[in-house]
Amino acid sequence: MSTPANKKYTLNGNAVADFSIREPILILIAMAAIVTLGIAAFIRLPLSLLPPSNEPTIVVLVSYPGASPQTMTDEVVKPIEDQIATLDDVDKVIARSQQGMTAIITQFKIGVDLNAKQQTLREKVNLARLGMPLGVLEPNYQQYDQNQQPILVLALSSSGDRTPENLHQLLKDTITPEIQTADGVAGVIMVGGRERQINVELSLEKLQALRIQPAEVDMSIAAASPSLSLGDATANGLDYRLSTPGAFSTPQDIANVPLSLGDYRVGDVATIVDSHAPIDTYTRLNGTDSVVMLIQRESTANTDDAAKAAMAKLNTALAAYPDVHYTIVQDQAEEVKQNVDGALEDVAIAVVFAVLVVWLFFRDIRHTVVTVFGMPIIIAGTFICMYALGLTLNIVTLLALSVSVGLVIDDAIVVRENVFRNLELGYPPMLAASRGAAQVVGSVVGMTLTIIVVFLPSINTPGVPGMIFTAFSVVVISAMAVSLFEAFTSGSVVSALWLKPAKGVPPIETMDGEDDVTKEHIQDTRLNRVYRRALVWSLHHRGLVMLGTALILVLTVVLSIGVRYTFLPLDQNNQVGISFQMEPGTPLDTTDQQARQVEQILRDTPNVKNVLTVVGSLEGKEHAFFFVTYTGKQKVEAFEDALRPKLAGLPRLAFSLTNYESSAITDVLVRPIQVQIRSQGLSHAQLEPYASQLRAAFAKVEGLGDLDSSYTPGVPALEYRIKPEEASRYGITNATLGLTMQTLVNGTTVGRYREDGHAYNISVRLREQDRQSVDAISTLRIPTGKDLVPLSSIATIQPTAEPLYTLRADRTNEILLSGNNVGRNMNQVIADMQQVIAQNPPPAGVDVTFGGFTFNQQQQGYSSLINTIVISILLIYLVLACIFRSLSQPLVLMLAMPLSLIGAVVAIRICNLEVNIVTMVGLQMLLGLVVKNSIMLMEYTNKLREAGMSTYDALIKAGQVRMRPILMTSAAIMSGNIPTVMGLGAGADLRQGLGIVIVGGMISSTVLTLLVVPAAYSVYESAVELFGKKFHRHGDEAAISEQSIQQA
């Protein structure tokens, strides 16, 4: 590249472009700085799968050991709900109560200060706790973050002689703390394994013989267990720290602890067993007992960096323990990296295709390079904006950038194509660059503004759709703003410096005088000649053209009726979640026996890589879950369909339907189809008959699978109701009876045993043979001082059946009926279910609605999108009205909008596409894309009309002159979406629909814009001439002369 010639030209075009042409060094240095900062920003941008959610949510976890789900609801949930009801900005409150624990999820309105709300919520919960039973523990508060899903799931086991208890302790006390120090790691959760515990096993026979109460054993061990600091003392000029260490050097020392009454010791009534805590969970990987480790990242951390740091810490820590090995079951960082790499590949391919399109039209390397020179600058500038605005590199932002490649080159194409025309007229490069920019500044600004205003209303819309809309919109707006800046700065500089004067054309050395727009050069090409004949026919048969267009639009509407809609596509990540649930009350070992059989079936399935099994855990002893990963290109739906017949006999079988926002969970609460049965006055038990009626009726709905209820009654239980008069004779209260029974049956943690820097729980409990059956427990004789009181004499024993858990939503009792759509669109299944509900109306006081995360987010997303599209159309109209200074002419230009729907709907039908939220973003984008072509065509037509040409001649001339830039910009946009349409790489299912819609819409709108919009313009001008200046294109209909005002 050379410096400009010494000859000075007088530039009187666009101020920004002319300044850039006069100061090329300054502009080029500034562009180099943008590229450098853009690279730095790209390196620093965090990686994530999706943008962070903007829904402010706080989860309150409350424990009340031993309490039934109904007790949790009555004693804990309802008092907290009453207090939350006094808070402002609460959107909804949902509570799930199970044995001994409840989770209360409070979702606030968008825009609140969540930290301040958490403090206020804590104060309200503390007020509610004043009226709760003494056994309710301190609540735990967590701000929900989408990024809390683990980035790594590991299964660890030992191949040596290490005991399960030792392995668990090693991982808990040594490995986990080391991983938690890794940069970007927020926490580590361990599931499964055996935790060492010192069990004090009471002998009921000895307790009764010696008249010793279990509480006495508890208090004696608790008093001897702790290490106490006694302060400081000075002796011989030195300060000494005084302390009493715990009384236990070995577990057997606990047996020597004296009891408070008599000369007895703990060993007289109990046996000390160094064993493990009661097992409530089995975890295995491919049949081998393992401990599962879930590693979470900080919300602001880079997923890939956090995973690498965690693995580095893990490998370093395990180097000293060669017998311990691990398997990576799930690596979200790798999945994120694959999705991001796939999106980056789309961006790179889109750039290549855009360059090829420019070259195919210009057939000149120099002109092509000048046109695409600004592409790196625009992309770098967009990365700077993303970094400044706190965005991440994810599949949504990179999809927006990939789609924007075709958009941002539009400005360069329009400006550069006009510069080339000025070169062909004889202007030297510097004047051609100035004139070319000045002549199309209105069109380029208008085109850019239409894209920007299309996406402005989408920013900060709520929910998961809102995070997608916002991230996509911010990237597109940033890219368009940077491209507009680049088109008139570095683009003008490069045109002035590197382009050469046209050969064989008399040079024009001045810009003085008005431009004669009627003398624009028309290239005599075969395509131009064919287009001229088509345009002439269209203008001569404009009525027929408009009628045909209307009929096509009607057919498009009819064709769109059968289009299927959904929320997000399934994530084809070769991962499946499967679960089953045995009858209530099934022992853990029985469930595990069934789980082992399922494990073998899954491991024998072709292409299965890993099977992670979790039996029990928080879901209850009756529940088993399998996380299956497989290899190959088989779609998740096909893989699940192949497994269903093999597992058909399992009770309450369920599969996960994992989209890009959910994980492989099969729980009733997260399945995509959910029917909410709610009542404020009826209990869960009273709601259950209607829920069962609906569930039976839903069984006939085609495509509804894995149907289940959140309300599972029948969990066997015994209630020990105290007899007040009889109990008072022995000084026994309901509280003392409860504490005694808890110690005897469930066990009580009374202290900690310390050894080699580790601490282990000490638990007091009846030995197994004394509590192994309900009959044995019911015949207990409770020692009370000198007496042995039969349990049956102070309490009645009533068999009952409890639910596994209960749900409440917005202070109403709720039962969920939920399932998966199998082989059929979710909304089609829901439509049939709505008919079933209409045939089975709810009783009085019961409300039935559809809900759940997937359904609610889908409804919220499409509702928000419709609102933003309406606002976008209004904003586009206002922009066009300002550009063309007319209130009526913009309506002609906006005719291209429905024309784009023709190709979009046809493409959807041809590709048998299921429209999702991301696809709808493509439809929204089409609104701005198609108007850009109309702006180029009509803006030049108006100039020709102002120069004195007739409407007909002006349309013919404008069409031929603007055909090439229209085709170039449309081709650039479509080529930029080709990688997306092809569906290459990971995450393609999320991106593909958007590309198909844009390409289909651009094909129809481009062809019809070149023919239908001129015909509509001609009809419009005829109407103006017929009805007078009232509808004149310059807005004269709104003008009132000063003379008229004076006459009035």
N, C-alpha and C positions, 0 to 999 in steps of 0.2 A: 504494500500500500504506500502510495506516495503522498506528499503534502500537496495542498491545492496550489494551483498556478498562481504566479505573482499578480496576475491581472485581477483587479478588484471589481466586483459587481455590486450594484445597488440592489439590495434585497428588501422587498416590501411585502413579503408574504406573511405567514404565521409567525408570531413573535417568538415562540419557543423554538420552532424549527430554525428560524433565521439566526437566533442567538447560538444555537448548537453548531450551525454551519460556520459561523464566524469564530467560534472557540472550540475547534475540534480536539485539541490536546486536553483541555479541561474536561470535556465530555467523555473522552475515551478513558482518561484516568478514573473518572467517577464510575464508569461502567466496569472497569477492572476491579475497583474497590467493591462494587456490588457483587461481582462474581466471587471474589475472595471471601467476603463476609457470608455469602450464600453457602459456600462450601463449609465454612466453619459452623454455620447454623445447622446444616444438614448432619454434620457429624455429631452435634450436640442434641439433636432432636431425639426424645425418648421413643422407643419402639413399644407398640401395644397392638392388640388385635383390633380393638374398636376404640373410639373416643370415650373418655370417661363420662359416666352418667351424671346428669345434673339434678337428680331427684334427691332432695335432702331427707334422709331417713335415719332414725335412731332406733336401735333394738335394745330393749331392757330385758335382761335375763334374771329371773328370780327363782331361787331354790327354796323348797320347803320339804326337807327329807321325809319320805314316807307318806306324804299327802297324796290322795287320789286325784285324778284329773278334775273331778267335780269340786273337790275341796279347794284345789288350786284356783278354779274359776271363781268360787264363791268368796274365798277368804283373801285372795291375792289380786286376781284380775279385776274384778268389779270395783274394789276401792280405788285402784290405780286408774281405771277408766273414768271414774267420776272426777278425779283430780285433773286428768288430761283434758276432760271436756271444758275446763275453765281456761285452757290455753288458747291463744290466738294463733292463726295461720296453720291450724292442723287440717290436713287434707283427709286422712283416714287413719283408723287404728285397727289393727288386726292382732289377735292373741291366739296362741296355740298352747294348750295346757296338757301335760302328760304326767306320769307318776313322778312326783317330787320336783317338777320343774315347769316353768312357763316362760314363753317368749312373747313379749309385747312389742309389736312393730308399729312405730309412729312415723307416718310420712307427713312432712310439712309442705307447704306451698313453695313454689320456686322463688328463689331470691332471698330467703331468710338467712340470718347469720346462725349457722348450725351449732357453733360452739356456744353462743349465747342461749340458744334454745335448749341445748343439753343441760346447761346449768339450771335453767328454769324448770326443765323436766325433772331433774334430780330433786329440786326443792319440793315439787308436787308429789313425787313418789315418797319422799321422806314424810310428808304429811299423811299420806295414805298408810304408811307403815305403823303409825301410832296406834291404829286400830287393828293391826294384824296379830296373829298368834306369835308367841315368843320364839317358836322354832323357825320362823322365816328368816333366811340368811340375808346378808348385805347384797343388794342388787348389783349387777354388772351392766355397764353402759357401753354400747358400741355404735359408732357411726358407720352406717352401711356404706361400703365402697365396692363397686363392681370389681375392682382390682384385688379383692380379698380372695377370689378364686385362686387356688394354688398354681404357681408357675411350674412346680416340679412335684411329681408324686413318685416316691421311691419305696421299694420293698427291700428290707435288709434282713439278713439271716446270718447264722454262723455255721461254718463247716467243721468246727473243731469240737472240743469237749465243753465249751462254754454253756452253762445252763441258761434256759430261757429268762430266768430272773436276772442273771448277771448281764445278759445281752440287753435287756430292757434298761437296767440301771446304767450301763455304759452309754447307751444312746441318750438316755434322759439327762444324765449329769455331766457327760463329757462331750459327746458329739453334737448334741443339739445346741448347747450354749456356744460352741465354736461356730456353728453355722449362723447363729443369730448375730454374730459380729460382722458378717459379710456385708459389704456395702450394698444397699438397696433391699436387704431382706427385712421384712416387717415382723415375721414370726414363723415358728415351726410347730406343727401339731403332730403328735404321735398317736397312732391308733393300733390297738392290738398288743400282743405280747403279754408277758406275765410280770407283774410288778411285785418285787419282794415285799413281804409284810410279816411282821411278828404277830402270830395269832395266839391269843390267850384263850384256850378252849376250856370253857367252864363245864364242870360235871354237875348235872342237875341233882344227881343223887347226893353228892357231897355238900352242895349248897343247902339242900333240904336237911341233911343230917346235922350240919353245923349251924343251921339257922342264920346263914349269911346272905344278905341281899346282894344282888348283882351290882347295884349302885355303889356299894361299899368297895368292891373290887375296882370299879372304874375310878373312884376318887383316890384310892390309895396309889394306883399306878400313875395317875395324872399328877399327883403331888410329888412323886419321886422322879418323874421323867425329865423335867426341864433343867437346862443349865442356866444359872442365874448369875448376873453381875451384881456385886455387892458394893461397888464404888472403889475409891482409892484410899490408901493408908500410907503413912510415912514411917520408916524405920531405918536407923543407921544412915540417915542422909539420903535415902532412896525412896521413891514413890512406888508403891506396889498396887497392882490392880487385883482386887479381891473378887473371887467367884466361887460358886459351888457347881462343879460339873455334874452332869446327869449321873444317876446312881447305877447305870447299867454299863458294864464293860463287855458283857456277853449277853445274848438273849436269855440265857438261863438265869441271869441275875434277877430277872423280873420275878421269878418264882420265890425269891427271898424277901420280896417287899412285904412288910408287916401290914396286916389289916388293922383298922382303927379299933375294933372291938375284940377283946380276948387276946389270946396268945397265938392266933392263927396267922399264917402267911398265904400269899397268893397261891403258892404251890400246893397248899392243902386242898384247894377247891378247883384247881385248873392245871392244865398241861400246857407248857410253852412250846410252840411249834414254829420253827423258822421255815416259813413256806412262802406263799404268795397271796395276793388279794383275790377275792372271789372273781372268777372269770366270767365276764359278761360279753366278751367278743372273741371270736376266732378270726384271724386274718392269715391268708395263704396266697402265695404267688405260684401258680402252676403246680399246686399240690403241696408245696413246701411251706411249713410254718414260717411266718415272717412278721416283722414289725413295719407298719406302713408309716411313712413320714411325708407330711404335706408341708411344702415350703411356700410361703406367701411373700410377695414383694411390697415395698412401699408404693403408695399411689403415684408418687412423682418419679419413681425410679424407672430406668430403662429395663424392660423385661429381659432382653438378651444379656445385658451387663450383670443384672442381679442374679440370673441363673448361673452364669459363668463364675461369678464370685462365690456363690453358694457351693457349687461343685468343687471349686478350688479348695475351699475350707474343708469340705467333706473329705476329699482325697487326702489332704494333709493330715487331718485328724485320724483317719483310718489307717494311715501308713504304719502306725504303731500296733495295729491289731489285724494282722494278716488273715486271721480266720474269719473276719467279718467282711462280707461282700454285699453288694447292692445291685439292683436292677432298676433302671429308669422305666417306670410304667407309663408315665405321661410327662411330656416336656412341652409345656405351653410356649416356652421361649422358642423352641424349634418350630412349633406350629406357627407362631407369630412371624418368625423369621422367614419361613416358607411363604406365608401369605404376603408379607411385605416384599420379599424378593420377586414374587409373581407380579405384584402391582408395579414394582420398579421396572421389571421387564416390559410390562405394557407401556410404561412411559417411554422407555428407550425405543421400542418398536414404533410407537406412535410418532416419535420425532423423525425416525427414518422414513416412515410412510409420508409424513407431511413434507419432508424434503423432496421425496420422489414426485409428489403431486406438483410442487412448484416447478421442478425441473421439466416435467412432462408438458406443462403449459408454456414455459418460457423457452425451453430447449437451448438454454444458455447457462453455462456454469457460473459466469460472473454474476448474472442477474439472480440466479438461484442463491448463491452465497450471500449476496447483499440482502435478499429477502429473509433468509433464515439466520442471518448473523446475530440477531437479537434473541434467538431462542434460549441460549444458555443464560443470558442476562435475565430474561423473564423468569426462568425456572429458579435461578439463584435468588432473585428478588422475592419470589413466592416463598422460598424456604426461610428467608429473613422474616417475612411477615408471620409465617407459621410459628417460628421460634419466639418472636416478640409477643404473639397472642397466646402463647402457652399451649399450642396444639402438639400432637404427637404424630409420628410416622405410623400410620395404620392403614388398613385396607380401604377405609373411607376417604381419608385425605389424599392418599395416593391415587385412588380412583378418580377423585376430582381433578388432580393434577394431570392424569392421563387424558381425561376428557378435555381438559383445558388446552392441551397442546394444539388441537385443531382450532380452538377459539382464539388463542393469543396470536397465532400467526395470521389471523384474518386482518388485523389492523395493519400489519406489515405488508400483506398482499395488496390491500386496497391502496395504501400510500405508494408502495413501490410500483404497482401497476400504473398508477397515474403519473409517476415520475417517468416511467418508460415512455408513456404517450407524449410527454413533453420533450423527451429526447428525440422522438420520431418527428416532432414538429420543428426541430432545429435548435432547441435551447441547449446550451452547454450544461454539463452535469450539475454545477452549483446552482444555476438558475432553475434547472429542471427539478432539483430537489426542493428548492424553496416553493416554486409554483405548485409542484405536485402535492406537497403537504398542505398548502393553503387552500387548494381547490377542493379537497375532500375532508377538511378538518371537521365540518359540520356533520358529514356522514359518519366519520370514524367516531367522533364523540358520541353521536346519537346511538350508533351500534353498540358501543361499549356500555353506555348508560342503560340500554335496554336489558343487557345481560345482568348488570349489577342490580337493577331494581327488581328483576325477577327473583333474585335470591335474598334480597334484604329482608323481606318479611319472614323468612325461614329461620333467622337467627334467634336463638334462645327460646325455641319452642320446647315444650316439656317432654319428659320421658325418654325412653330409648330412641324412638323415632326422632325426637328433638335433638339428641346428641348427634345422630347421623345427619340430619338436615343442617344443623349448625356447622359442624365440621366441614361438610361438603360445600356449603354456601360461602364460608369464610375463605376457603382456599380458592374457589372460583372467583370471588370478588377481588381477592388479593392479586391473582394472576391477571385479571382483566385490567385492574388499575395499573399494574406494572407494565403491561403490554402497551397501554395507551401512552404512558410516559416514554417507553422505549421507542415507539413508532415515530415520535416527533423529536427525539434527541439523538441517540446513537444511530437510529435508522437513517435520519436525514444526513448525519455526518458521513456515514459509510457510502450513501448514495452520491454525495458530492465529491468524495475523495476517490472512489474506486470505479464508478461507472464511466464509460467512455461516450463521447459524442456520437450521434448516429452518422453513418456514412452516407454520402450522396444526398444530403439534405442541406439546403442553405442555412448557415448559422444565424441565430437570432441572439443578439448580444445585450438586450435590455428587457426589463419587465414592465416598462412604461406602458400605459394604456390599459383599457379594459380587455379582459379575456373574451374572445368570441367563442362561446361554448358550442355554437352551431358548427364549428369547423373541426370538431374532434375527429381524429382519424379512426376510420372503421376498417378493421382488417378483413381483407377479402379471402375468407376461408370457406371451405365446404360447409363446416358446421354453422358458420354465420349465415350463409345463404339458406341453408335448410331452416334455421331458426326464423329468418326473416319471412319466409313463405308461411311458416306456421303462425307467426305473430300476425301477419296480414289477414290470414284466414280467421284467426281468433277475433280480431277487431271488426271484421266484416260480419261476423256471426256472433256478436257479443251476447245477444239474448240467449242463443242456443248454448253458448259456453256457460253462462251463468246458471241456466236451467240444468245443464248436465252436471255442473259442480254441485248444485243443491241435491240432485238425485244421488250423486256419489256419497255426499255427506250423510244422507238418510240411510243408505246402504251400510255405511260405516257404523252408524249408530246401531243398526240391527245386528251387524256382525259383532259388535262389542258386547252384546247382551250375554253371550256365552263365555266371555273371558273369565278365567278363574283368578281369584285374588287370595293372597296370603300375607303373613307378616314378614318373615324372613325365610330364606331357603334353608334346607338342612345343611349342616356343616359336614362336608364329605371328608372327614378327617380319619376314617377307618377306626372309629371308636364307637362302642355300643355299651349301654348300660342295661342290665337285665336283673329283675328281682322276682322273688315269690314270697308269700307269707302264709305260714301254717295257721292252724286253728288257734284262737286265743288260749293262752295258758300252756302251749307246747313248750317243753323244756328245751334249753339251748342245745343239748347234745342230740336230741331228736331232730331238731332243725338242721344241725350240722351233718347228720347222716344223710339227709336228703340233699343237702348242698354238695356233698362230695360226689354224689351220683351225677348231679348237674354239671359239676366241674369236669368230670370225665367226658361227658357228652360234648362240652364246649371245646375241650382240648383235642378231641378227636375230629373236630370240624376242620375241613381243609382251610389252609391259609391263616389259621388263628395263630397269633404270635404270643400273646400273654393273656392269662386269665387271673385277675386279682379277685379274691373272694373275701367278703366281709360278712360274717354271720353274727347277728345280734347288734351290739352297739346301741345308739340312742333310739333306733327304730323298734327295739324290743327283741326278746329272745326268739320270737316267731319269724323274724325277718332275715332274709339272706339276699345279698346284693353281689353282682358280678360285673366287673369292669373288663370288657373284652377289647383287645386291639388285634387287628388283622392286617395282612399285607395284600397287595394286589390292587386292581382298579375297580373292584366291585363296589357299586354304590351302597350306602348304608341301608337304604330301603330294601334292596335285593338281599343283602346279607341277613337282615332281620327276617324277611319273608322265608328264607331258607331254614332259619332256626325255629320258627314258630311251630311247625308240625312236630319237631323233635321234643319240644318242651310243653306241648299242649296240655298234658295232664297235671301240670303243676298248679297248686292253689294260688289264686290271685296273681297270676303271671303278668308282668308288665315289662315293656321295653321303653327305652328313652328315645325321644325324638329331639335330637340336639341341633339347635340352630346356632347362629353365630353369637347369640347373647346368653344362651343357657348351656349348662354342662350336662354330662351324661347321668342325670338323676332321674329316677323312676317314681319318686314320691307322688302321692295323690295331689299334693299341693302345687306341683309344678307341671302337671300334664297340660297340654295345650287346650283341651276342651273341658270346661268346668261349668257345671250348673250349680248356682248358689241358692240354697234353700234357707231362708232366714226368717226369724220371728223374734219379737221382743217379749212376747208373753208366754210362748211355749218353750218347754225345756227341750234338750236334745232328744231325750227319750220320747217325747210327744211328737217331735218332728220325724222320728225314724220311720213310722209306718208309711207316711206319704213318700219319704225318700225311697223306701223299698218298692213302693208301687211304681214310681217313676223309673227306677232302675230296671225293673222287670219289663216295663214298656219300651225302654231304650234298647233292649236286647235285639229288637227287630230292625234297628236303624242300620242301613248298609254303610260299611266303612268305619263304624265305631268299634274300636277295639280296646282291650285293657280297661274296661269300665269297672270302676270301683268306687267305694264310699269312704269318706273321711271318718265316718262314725262306725266303729267296730265294737259293738257290745259283746258281752259274753266272756270278758276276762275274769276268770274265777277269783273271788276275793272273800275274805272273812272279816266281818265287823265285830269288834269286841266292845259292846256298849256297856259302860259301867253301871252298876246298880248303886245309886247314891247312898241309900241307907245302909246297906250291907258293907259297902266299901268304907264308909266313914267310921265304922266300928274299929277298923284296923288302921285308920289314919291314911288310907289310900285315896288319892284324888285321881282325876282323869289324867293329869299331867304325869304323876308318878307311875301310874299304870302304863302310860304310853312309853315313858323312858325305860321302864323295866322290860317291857315287851320288845322294845327296839334293841336293847342290849342282848336279850336272850335269843332273838330270832334273826334280826338283821345285822347285829353287831354295831359296836360303837368304837370310834377311833378316840383313844384316850391319851395318846402321847406319841413321842418319836424316839426311836432307837438310833444312835449315831455310831458309825463305824467307818474308819478310814476316810473321813470327810464327807460321808454320805449320810442321809437321814432316811429312816424307814418308818412307816406307820406301825403303831401298836394297836391292834384291834381286839376287843373283848367280845366273845360270842359263845353261845352254847356249842358244845361239840356236835358234830354232824348227826350221830346216832340219837341224840336227844331232841333234834328238831327236823328229822328227816321226813316226818309226815304230819298232816293236819291233825290227826287224832292224838299224836304225841304232844303237840303244842297245846291242844285243847285240854289235856289232862294235867297240865303243869300245876305244881303246887308252889306258890310264890312265898318265899320266906319273908316274914314281917316281924322282926324281933324274935320273940320266943315262939311264935306260931308259924305254921305252914298253912297258907290259905289256898284252897283249890281255886284255880282261875274261874271255874264255872260258878263259884259261890259269890263272886263279886262282879261278874260281868256276864252278860248274855252273848252267846256266839251266834251270829246270823250270817249264813252264806248269802253272798250277793254276787252280782256280775257288773263289772265296771267296763267303761269303754277304754280303748287304748289311749285315746286323747280326745280332747274337745276343742272346738274352734268357736271364736267369737269375732265378729266384724262390726265395727262402729256401734258397739254396745248392744248387739243382737246376737242370739244364739244362731250358729250356722252349721249346716251339713253340706259338704261338697260331694257331688257326683262328678267324677272326672274320668277322662279316657284319652286315647290317642286316635287320630284319624289314620286309618290303615288303608293304603291304596286308593284314597279318595281325598279331594280337597276339603280342608277343615271347614270352610264356610258352607259348603254343600251339605256336610254332615250336620252342622249346626242348624241349617234351614229345616232339615227333616226332624231334628230334635224339637224345634220350636212347634212343629205340627203335633208332635206327640204330647208336648206340654199343654197345647190348646185342647187336646182330647182328654187330658187328665188335669183339670184345673186344680190349683191348690186350695186347701180349706181356708176358712176365714182367719185372718191374722198372720198368714204366711205369704211371703214374697218369694218369687222364683225369677232369677235373672241369670244371664250368662256372664261369666267373668274370668278371673285368672289373669296371670301376667301376659300370656301371649295374646289372648282376646282383647284385654284392655289396652295393651300397647298398640295392637293393630287398629282398634277403633280410634284411639287417640291420634295415631299417626295419620290415618286417612282423613280424619276430621281436620287436623291441623293443616294437612296438605291442601285440602279443598279451600280452607280459609286463606292460606297463603297464595294459592293460585288466583283466587278472586282479587286479592289485594294487588298481586303482581300485575294482573291485567289492567287494573285501574292505574297503577303507577306507570305502566308502559304507555297507556293512553295519554297520561299527563306529559310524559317525556316527549312523545310524538307531537302533541299539541304545541309544546314549546318550540320544538324544532321547526315545524311547518307553519306555526302561527295560525292554526286553524283548529276549530272544534269539530269539524266534520270530516276533513280529509284523513285524519288518523284511522277512522273506521275502515277506510279502503285498505290502508296498509295492514291493518290487523286482520284482514280477511285471510292472510296466510296462516294464522293460528289454527283454525279448524282444518285447513288443508294439510297441515302436518299430521293431524290425527289419522288421516286416511292411511298413510304409509305405516304409521306406528301400529294401528290396529291390525292391518294386514300382516305385518311382520310378526306380531304376537300370535296371530292365528296360525300362520305358516309354520312357525317354530314351536307351536304347541306350548307357549310360554305361560308359566304361572306368575302373574304379576305380583311383585312384592313392593315393600316400601322403597327400596333402592331403585327399582324400575320406575316407580312413580316420580322419583326425582328427575329421571330422564325426560318424562313427559313435561314436567315443569320447565326443564331447561329448553325444551323445544319452543316454548313460547317466545323466548328471547332470540333464539337462533334464527327462526324463520322470519321474524320481523326485520332482522338485519338485512336480508336480501331485499325486502320491500323498501327499506330506507334508501339503499343504494340506487334502486331503480327509480323511485318516485322523486327523490331529491334532485336528480339530474333532469328528470322530466319537467319538474317545475322550473328549473333554470332555463330550459329550452322554451317553455311557454312564455316566460318573462322576456326572452330574447325575441319573441314575435312569432315563433313557429305555431302552427295549428296543433290541436291536441293529437290528432292522428299522426302527423309527421313527428311530433315530439316523442310519442310513444315508440314509434318505429326506430327513431334515432337512439333514444335512451336504451331501448332493449338491446340493440346491436352493440352499443358502446359498453354497456354494463354487463353484458352476458358473460364475458371472460372473467372479470373479478367475481361475479356471482358464482359461476361454476367452480372457480378456483377455491373460493372460501368454503363452499359447500363440500367440494371434494376433500379439502384439507380437514374439515370437521369429520367427515365420514371416514377418511383414512386414519385419523387419530383414534377412532373407535374400533377399527378392525381388530386389533389385538384383544380388545374386550369382547367383541362378538365371537371371536374364535374360541374363547374360553380356555386359554392356556394357563397352566400353572395352578398353584394352590389358591383357594379363594375365588376361583373362576365362577362358581355358581352364584356368588353374591354380586359379581360385577357384570356378568354376561347379559342379563336382562336389560340393564341400562343401555348398553351398547346397541343391542338389537333395536330398541325403541328409537334411539337417536338416529341410527342409520336409516331405518324404515321411514321415519318422519321426515328426515332431510331429503330423501329421494323424492317423495311425493310433493313436498312443499317447494323444492327447487324447481321441478318441472312445471308444477302448476303456477308457481309465482311468476315465472317468465311468460305465462300465457293468460292465466286467469286474472291476476292483479292488473295488468294493462287493460283487459276488457272491463274490469270493475271500475278502473279509473276513468275510462271512456264513458261508461254509463253515468258515473258521478259528475263528470264535466257537462254531460248533456243535461243532467238534472239541474245543475247550477245555471246553465244558460236558459233552461225552461222556466225555472222558478225565480230567477233574478239573483241579485247580489245577496239575498238573505242567507244563502248557503255557500257564499264564495269561499274559496279555499284559504284566503288570507285572514279569515275571521272578521270580514267586514260586516257580517251580520250582527256583531256585537257593538259596532261603532255608531255613535250618534253625533251628528255634526253640531258644532257650536251654534250654528244658526238655528237648528231645531230646538236646542236648549233655550235659546233666547226667545224663540216664538212661544215655547211652552210657558 
